[in-house]
Amino acid sequence: MPELTTDFQSLPEEYQHVIRLAEGTYKITVAPLQLLVGGWSGAVVYLVSVSFGETKRVEHCILKLDRKGKNAKSDEVTRHNTVLTKSTPEFAREHIAELVYDRVELEGAVAIFYRIAGQSLLNYLPLSKYERQSQLKTLFAQTNTVLLSEWNKDSAFEQAVHPQMVLKNWLGFRLDAGGNTERFLQETCKVDPDIAGLLINGHVFPNPLLYARKPEAWGKARSIDITTGFIHGDLNTNNILVKFADDKESLEGYYLIDFALFKEGMPLLYDQRYLEMSYLMHAMSQVSFAKLSNFLMLLAVADVPDPYKVPIEVSGVSAVIGSARSAFSAWVEANHPSLHDDLWGQYWLAGVAAGLAYTHKAGQPDEQRLAGLMYAAANLKRYATIFKLPMPTNVELLYDENQRATIRKAQQNEAAKK
């Protein structure tokens, strides 16, 4: 088998091996044309040229390389076809990228090839590549429309569901005793996983792990009506391919990829909040953790943070999140105004689940996992405020920026003495 091109030779070995396996399995030769995503999340996305065996026919595809956890399914073709079967033909044509081959797996690495029927892929980029605020606002608002008004336009409702059960449906094994999330609280944060409350920068927040595990933690909280349907399950900023028109503002194409965690009959809104969490993790590379933590705390007191209170470094991030929430608010008012409180409650619970899902990611940096936990706590506090639930009185310190700054200064002084 010929050597991989120079561009591919710079990839981690497991990605090189899985590309070679794909070439051997499908009798193809893969050449990179453009790197679309690489780095921060571990995923790598290329525009590639694929030459088919003896015919030498050439086609352009999107190649996604990623690492999959134990919860990812291996029957990608079956699940992808299920999505196509369950979705309307119009939705499939306009928003689901075609799977060229069954996905290839080796040593925990995964390679998936996609095409978009009848279109050039040259101007399609993952959402993570867009930085212009106006474009991001458009994309986050459009995501709400795609997921709720199009994909789940025939969504169902479940009546009188306890909020803990809603969280359990989304989080599943992530709540297991001795799991990654519990160990992160115990070993890294030095917090009792069963403590009722967490102290963050001097403010009390309910402990999202406890509330997700135990219905008794909720006291007399009432059940809520929830909307259910299809969820993607892993809607991060690399799993949406988009194309803007020449004016850079009009959206011309919007496609979802990687349905390995697709489920039906699930509480909705998780995808929107998981995308928001993914976007916040991406933003962490550009702002200090202190600024981000302050912003996360503001998410607990308003649907859209007050722009005059938001640190200037995250004002753009705040505006993007605001566009997503405004789109959701408009959907609620247009379709289910009498369920306003319950659907917003489901929205905040979805934020709790998305934050805990990131806390569970053992391979991520501790600061990202801590940000996920704080995000979950902020969303849970927002839910508690809406439904007038009391704040816990038994609390432990999770994070204090002043204390952290003091420790950091002491460490710097010690280092200077050496």
C-alpha positions in Angstrom: 0.0 0.0 0.0 1.5 3.5 -0.9 2.5 5.8 1.8 0.0 8.4 3.1 0.5 11.9 1.8 2.6 14.3 3.9 -0.5 16.1 5.3 -1.8 12.8 6.7 1.6 11.8 8.0 1.4 14.6 10.6 -1.8 13.1 12.1 -1.7 11.0 15.3 -0.7 7.4 14.5 -4.2 6.0 15.2 -5.7 8.3 12.6 -3.1 7.3 10.0 -3.8 3.6 10.7 -7.6 4.0 10.3 -7.1 5.9 7.0 -4.9 3.0 5.7 -7.6 0.5 6.8 -10.3 2.5 5.0 -8.1 2.5 1.8 -7.6 -1.2 2.0 -11.1 -2.1 2.9 -12.8 -0.1 0.2 -10.0 -0.2 -2.5 -9.7 3.6 -2.6 -6.9 6.1 -2.4 -7.6 9.2 -0.2 -5.8 12.5 -0.7 -6.3 15.5 1.5 -7.4 18.8 -0.2 -8.1 21.0 2.7 -8.0 20.7 6.5 -11.3 22.0 7.8 -10.9 21.3 11.5 -8.0 20.1 13.6 -7.0 20.2 17.1 -9.0 21.4 20.1 -11.7 18.7 20.4 -9.6 15.8 19.1 -11.7 15.6 15.9 -10.1 16.2 12.5 -12.2 17.1 9.5 -10.8 17.2 5.9 -12.1 17.9 2.4 -10.6 14.9 0.6 -10.3 13.5 -2.9 -11.2 9.8 -3.1 -10.0 7.7 -6.1 -12.0 4.5 -6.6 -9.9 1.4 -7.4 -9.4 0.3 -10.9 -11.9 2.8 -12.4 -9.9 5.7 -11.1 -13.1 7.7 -10.7 -12.6 10.6 -8.3 -15.1 12.1 -5.9 -14.7 14.8 -3.3 -15.9 13.9 0.2 -15.8 15.1 3.8 -13.6 12.9 6.0 -14.1 13.0 9.7 -11.6 11.4 12.0 -12.4 11.1 15.7 -12.0 9.0 18.8 -15.1 7.4 20.2 -16.0 6.5 23.7 -17.7 3.3 25.0 -21.2 4.7 24.5 -20.7 5.2 20.7 -22.4 2.7 18.5 -20.5 0.8 15.8 -23.4 0.2 13.4 -23.2 3.7 11.8 -24.8 2.7 8.6 -27.8 1.1 10.3 -28.3 4.1 12.6 -27.8 6.6 9.7 -30.4 4.7 7.6 -32.8 4.7 10.6 -32.4 8.5 10.7 -33.2 8.7 7.0 -36.2 6.4 7.4 -37.7 8.2 10.4 -37.1 11.7 8.9 -39.2 13.2 6.1 -37.7 13.0 2.6 -37.4 16.8 2.5 -35.5 16.9 5.8 -33.1 14.1 4.7 -32.4 15.8 1.4 -31.9 19.3 2.9 -30.1 18.5 6.2 -28.6 15.0 6.3 -25.2 14.5 4.7 -24.9 11.1 2.8 -22.8 8.4 4.2 -20.4 7.2 1.5 -19.2 4.0 3.3 -19.8 2.3 6.6 -17.5 3.9 9.2 -14.1 2.4 9.7 -12.9 1.7 13.3 -9.4 0.8 14.6 -7.7 1.2 18.0 -10.5 3.6 19.2 -10.2 5.8 16.1 -13.0 6.3 13.6 -13.1 7.4 10.0 -16.3 8.5 8.4 -16.8 9.7 4.7 -19.6 12.0 3.8 -21.0 13.6 0.7 -23.7 16.2 0.0 -25.7 15.1 -3.0 -25.5 17.3 -6.0 -23.3 19.9 -4.4 -19.7 21.0 -4.4 -18.2 20.7 -0.9 -15.6 23.4 -1.4 -17.5 26.1 0.6 -18.9 23.8 3.3 -17.2 24.2 6.7 -18.0 22.8 10.1 -19.7 25.3 12.4 -16.5 25.4 14.5 -14.7 27.2 11.7 -17.0 30.2 11.8 -16.0 33.2 13.9 -18.1 36.1 12.6 -20.7 37.0 15.2 -23.5 37.6 12.7 -22.9 34.2 11.1 -22.8 32.4 14.4 -26.0 34.1 15.5 -27.7 32.9 12.3 -26.4 29.4 12.7 -27.5 29.0 16.3 -31.0 30.4 15.5 -31.2 28.1 12.5 -30.3 25.1 14.6 -33.3 25.7 16.7 -35.5 25.8 13.6 -33.9 22.7 12.0 -34.3 20.6 15.2 -37.7 21.7 16.3 -39.7 23.1 13.4 -38.4 20.7 10.8 -36.9 17.5 12.2 -39.3 17.3 15.1 -42.3 19.1 13.7 -44.4 16.1 14.8 -42.9 15.8 18.3 -45.0 14.2 21.0 -45.5 15.1 24.6 -45.2 13.2 27.9 -47.3 14.4 30.8 -46.2 14.9 34.4 -42.6 13.7 34.3 -40.4 14.3 37.3 -37.4 16.5 36.5 -34.9 13.9 37.8 -36.3 11.3 35.4 -35.8 13.8 32.5 -32.1 14.2 33.5 -31.7 10.4 33.9 -33.1 9.8 30.4 -30.4 12.0 28.9 -27.5 11.1 31.0 -27.9 7.3 31.6 -24.6 5.6 32.5 -22.9 9.0 33.2 -24.7 8.9 36.5 -23.3 5.5 37.6 -21.7 5.2 41.0 -17.9 5.3 40.7 -18.1 6.8 37.2 -16.1 9.6 35.6 -18.3 12.4 36.9 -18.4 11.2 40.5 -14.6 10.6 40.5 -14.1 14.1 39.1 -16.0 15.7 42.0 -14.2 13.5 44.6 -10.7 13.4 43.3 -10.2 16.6 41.4 -12.7 19.0 43.0 -12.4 17.5 46.5 -16.2 17.7 46.8 -18.6 15.0 48.2 -20.8 13.9 45.2 -23.7 13.6 47.6 -23.5 17.1 49.0 -26.7 19.1 48.3 -25.1 22.4 47.3 -21.9 23.8 45.8 -20.4 27.2 46.6 -19.1 29.0 43.5 -17.5 32.5 43.9 -19.5 33.0 47.1 -22.9 31.9 45.7 -24.8 28.7 46.5 -25.8 26.4 43.6 -27.6 23.0 43.8 -25.3 20.1 43.0 -26.3 18.9 39.6 -25.0 15.3 40.0 -27.0 14.7 43.2 -30.2 16.2 41.6 -29.7 14.1 38.5 -29.3 10.9 40.6 -31.9 11.2 43.4 -35.5 12.3 43.1 -35.6 13.0 46.9 -33.1 15.9 46.4 -35.9 17.8 44.6 -38.2 17.9 47.6 -41.7 18.9 46.6 -40.8 19.9 43.0 -43.8 19.3 40.7 -43.6 17.2 37.6 -43.5 18.9 34.2 -44.9 18.1 30.7 -42.0 17.5 28.2 -41.7 17.4 24.4 -40.1 14.3 23.0 -38.8 13.1 19.6 -35.5 12.7 17.8 -32.1 13.7 19.2 -28.8 13.7 17.5 -27.0 13.0 20.8 -23.6 14.5 19.9 -24.3 17.8 18.3 -21.0 19.5 18.8 -19.6 22.3 16.6 -17.9 19.8 14.3 -21.0 17.8 13.5 -22.8 20.6 11.6 -21.6 21.4 8.0 -22.7 24.8 6.7 -22.3 27.0 3.7 -23.0 30.8 3.4 -23.7 32.6 0.2 -21.3 35.1 -1.4 -22.7 37.9 0.8 -21.4 36.0 3.9 -24.7 36.4 5.6 -27.3 34.3 3.8 -27.3 30.6 4.8 -27.2 28.4 1.7 -26.8 24.9 3.2 -27.0 23.2 6.6 -26.2 19.5 7.1 -25.9 17.3 10.1 -23.3 14.5 10.3 -22.3 11.6 12.6 -25.5 10.1 14.0 -23.7 7.4 16.1 -25.7 8.6 19.2 -29.0 9.2 17.5 -32.1 8.2 19.6 -35.8 8.6 19.1 -38.6 9.1 21.7 -36.2 11.2 23.8 -36.8 14.4 25.7 -35.9 17.2 23.2 -33.7 20.3 23.6 -30.6 18.4 24.6 -29.0 18.9 21.2 -29.4 22.7 21.4 -27.8 22.9 24.8 -25.0 20.4 24.0 -24.1 22.6 21.0 -24.1 25.6 23.3 -21.8 23.8 25.7 -19.5 22.8 22.8 -19.3 26.4 21.6 -18.5 27.6 25.1 -15.7 25.0 25.3 -14.3 26.3 22.0 -14.5 29.9 23.4 -12.4 28.9 26.5 -9.3 28.9 24.4 -9.7 32.7 23.9 -10.7 33.9 27.4 -9.4 33.4 30.9 -11.2 30.8 33.1 -12.1 33.6 35.5 -13.9 35.6 32.9 -15.7 32.4 31.6 -16.7 31.4 35.1 -18.2 34.8 35.8 -20.2 34.5 32.6 -21.4 31.0 33.5 -22.7 32.4 36.8 -24.7 35.1 34.9 -26.4 32.3 33.0 -28.1 31.4 36.3 -29.9 34.7 36.7 -31.4 35.5 33.3 -32.5 33.8 30.0 -30.1 36.1 28.2 -27.3 37.7 30.3 -27.4 41.5 30.8 -24.9 42.8 28.2 -23.8 45.5 30.6 -22.7 42.9 33.1 -21.0 40.5 30.7 -17.2 40.7 30.5 -16.2 42.4 27.2 -14.1 39.3 26.3 -17.3 37.1 26.2 -19.7 39.7 24.8 -19.7 38.1 21.4 -20.3 34.6 22.9 -23.2 36.0 25.0 -24.8 37.5 21.9 -24.6 34.2 20.0 -26.2 32.3 23.0 -28.8 35.1 23.2 -29.8 34.5 19.5 -30.3 30.8 20.3 -32.5 31.5 23.3 -34.5 34.1 21.5 -35.2 31.6 18.7 -36.3 29.0 21.3 -38.5 31.6 23.0 -40.2 32.5 19.7 -40.8 28.8 19.0 -42.5 28.3 22.4 -44.7 31.3 22.0 -45.7 30.4 18.5 -46.5 26.8 19.2 -47.1 26.0 22.9 -47.7 29.3 24.8 -49.6 27.5 27.6 -46.6 25.3 28.3 -44.1 28.2 28.6 -42.9 27.4 32.1 -42.6 23.6 31.5 -40.8 24.0 28.2 -38.4 26.5 29.6 -37.9 24.2 32.5 -37.0 21.4 30.1 -34.6 23.8 28.4 -32.8 24.4 31.6 -32.7 20.7 32.5 -31.2 20.1 29.1 -28.4 22.5 30.0 -27.9 20.6 33.2 -27.5 17.4 31.2 -25.2 19.0 28.6 -22.9 20.4 31.3 -22.7 17.0 33.1 -22.0 15.3 29.8 -18.9 17.4 29.5 -17.9 16.9 33.1 -18.0 13.2 32.3 -15.4 13.5 29.6 -12.3 12.1 31.3 -10.0 12.9 28.4 -10.8 16.6 28.5 -8.7 19.2 30.5 -9.8 19.7 34.1 -10.8 23.3 33.5 -13.2 22.2 30.7 -14.7 19.6 32.9 -15.1 22.1 35.7 -16.7 24.6 33.3 -19.2 21.9 32.4 -20.0 21.3 36.1 -20.5 25.0 36.7 -22.6 25.3 33.6 -24.8 22.4 34.8 -25.1 24.1 38.2 -26.0 27.4 36.7 -28.8 25.8 34.6 -30.1 23.9 37.6 -30.3 27.1 39.7 -32.2 28.8 36.9 -34.7 25.9 36.9 -34.9 26.1 40.7 -35.6 29.8 40.5 -38.4 29.4 37.9 -40.1 26.7 40.0 -39.4 28.3 43.3 -37.3 25.5 44.8 -35.3 26.3 47.9 -31.5 26.5 47.7 -29.6 23.9 49.7 -28.1 24.8 53.0 -25.6 22.0 53.2 -22.8 23.1 50.8 -19.1 22.6 50.0 -16.7 24.9 48.2 -16.4 24.1 44.5 -14.6 27.1 43.1 -13.5 30.6 44.3 -11.6 32.8 41.9 -10.1 35.0 44.7 -8.8 31.9 46.5 -7.5 30.5 43.3 -5.7 33.7 42.5 -4.1 33.7 45.9 -2.8 30.2 45.5 -1.6 31.0 42.0 0.4 34.0 43.3 1.9 31.9 46.1 3.0 29.3 43.6 4.6 32.0 41.4 6.4 33.4 44.4 7.7 30.0 45.3 8.9 29.4 41.8 10.7 32.8 41.8 12.7 31.8 44.9 14.0 28.7 43.2 
